[in-house]
Amino acid sequence: MSAKLNEVDEKLKESIAKRITQLRVASGKRQSQFALENLELEKQVLQRLEAGRGASIYTINKFCKSIGISLSEFFNSEHFS
């Protein structure tokens, strides 16, 4: 059983999901195409990330590397202000 997230952590989770979606949409690729070509992952993994589930720092870092940005660039967004 997992612990319920507090309000701040829940907002962070939502912000990460929105940022991942924003960057993927900006790439002009569908989820399945982006997941396979950029992350070498199944579409379902990207769907979970965009839904705010399963985003470890390692997965976020892999996502960032796949699109050529740093972790600091990922988090330097209006989503995290």
C-alpha positions, 0 to 999 in steps of 0.5 A: 500500500502506498502512502497518500501524497500531500498537496505539494507532492501531488502538485509536483507530480501533476506538473511533471506530467504536464511538462512531459506532455508539453515537450512531447507534443512540441516534438510533433510526435504521437505517444507511440511514435515518441515512446518508441523512437525517443525512449525505446519504451512501450507507449504504455510507459509514456502514457503513465508518465503523462498521467502522472504515474511512474516518473522517477528521476531516472525516467525523467532524465532519460526523457530529457536526454532523448529530446536534448535538454538537461534536467534543469531545463526540464524543471525551469518551466512555468509548470514549476513556479 
